[in-house]
Structures are given as structure tokens and as C-alpha cells.
Amino acid sequence: MSSETTEPPRKEFLPAAGRDVFLPLYDPCVSFLGFERARKELLAQANIKPGQHILDIGCGTGTLAVLLKRRYADVEVVGLDPDPKALRRAKTKVRRTGVSVQLDQGFADELPYEPQSFDRVLSSFMFHHLAGRDREKTLNEVLRVLKPGGSFHLLDVVSDHGSHGFLHRLIHSHAELKDNTDERILQLMSRAGFTNAEKVRAGSMFFGVLRTAYYRANNG
């Protein structure tokens, strides 16, 4: 059984597709770009165990949350996103696949959950959307809701200043993406209080134009 909160967001956010008009194209586009394969790798790295409680922050249209529940039927899955339109699509996806996922509306830097609620927190292709201060607040919140011994698993597009070409410059012109580097992400994780913050793996998508990276950090 899925649920969705109805409280309206209290601040601005960037929709999953950039603009609401593009939302119907979001799932096929990200599948074409290779996001689904990358998310499967993220799940493999998370070392998920039976009975665990998992949070997907910035769940968007619910692809990762549904994939997680279908692969690990005996875990509890919660997806959080500020975009009510994306959440409606996520709710439809959950219903069509017949899985049980809780869907909540809210912001990653103000998580509406009790301390030490989750064994794993996952984030895929969301972190670079956040402004600098919101990234710090989000990591503080993730650490707060993680159980002792729990872990945070982050997958995102990262800045690559060494590459050139028009398409690369267009994609990486996003103001927040410019500061989304390995060094900066690991620095913020350590500053928030995580232990063993590390880059697990590097990758790429869309013919090498998009450089991606996987990170992991622990609570204690």
C-alpha cells in the first residue's frame, strides 16, 4: 500500500525534468541516457539486507524506489520528493507494479522523519540540483535519520572541467553542477560527520558526455 502526503512545498525546487511540461518525457529520456543501469549499480553497492528500512531522497517519479522494492521485497521503502506532480507519477508506477512503497512530499534538507529511522539512505541524480547551503543541510539531515552503522549511498553527475565540446559545455553550464566535484562532495560528507566517506566508483553516460560517480559514507 502506498501513501502520499499532500502538504504543499514551502520553498522553491527544481522539477525532475527541469520544467513541468517535460515531465511526461522524463522516464524515457533518463532510460535512454543510461540512468536505469546506473541506479541498478547503486543498489548493488548498498548491500541491502532483509528487513531494513530504506529511504530514497529526491525519488522523482519513483523509478529507484520501485526497482528497490521489486528487487528486495522484504525491506521497507520510503521515497521523498518535493514535486507533487512527480509524486503522482510515482504513485501510479507503484500501483501498476503492485509493490508497497511509501511516498512522501518534502525536502531533503528538512527530512520529516525521526532520528535513526533508516538503515540506508539512497540518492540518485539529485544532489547537484541543490544549492551549496542546502547540500550541507541535506547531509546533516541524512546523518540524523540514519541508524548507527547505517550508510548513505550517493550517485550523481559530477563536474569534469577537463572535457570540452559544445554539448559538454551546455550540460555542465548548470551553476550548481560546476561545484559538484569529487573533492567537494567528500569534503561535505566528512564535515557533516560521516565516517569512511569515499568514492566507490566512477562512470559515464551518454557517450561519455556525462561523468558520474558513486559515493558511500557511514554513520559511525
ABEGO torsion letter per residue (X at the ends): XBBBBABBBABBBBBAAGBAAAAAAAAAAAAAAGAAAAAAAAAAAAGBBBGBBBBBBGAEAGAAAAAAAAABAABBBBBBBABAAAAAAAAAAAAAAGBBBBBBBEBAABBABBBGABABBBBBGAAAABBAAAAAAAAAAAAAABBBGBBBBBBBBBBBAABBEAAAAAAAABAAAAABBAAAAAAAAAAAGBBGBBBABBBBBGGGABBBBBBBBBBX
